[in-house]
Amino acid sequence: MSYKSKAHNIMTFNRLNPYNDLPDLPPVTEIEPKEVLRRAIVANRAQGGMSIT
């Protein structure tokens, strides 16, 4: 028995069968605090204004 046939027997994939165990979006809990996101936006804008010449 080759490696491919062993892997095929273990992992089956059916593209017509949805994977419904995924979590709902957006997540219920807060992933990043809003202050962290605000500071990331400010840093991104500041970095975008920098010149490398």
C-alpha angles and dihedrals in degrees: 000000000000127000092253094055092049092051091047091054093051102042117044123178127193113186090199093059111078120223101234098175092084116114120255119259131265097036117243094229125062110257098191126017113249092241091059091051092048091052091047090054092049091048092048092052092047091049091048090057093054119106121219097195 
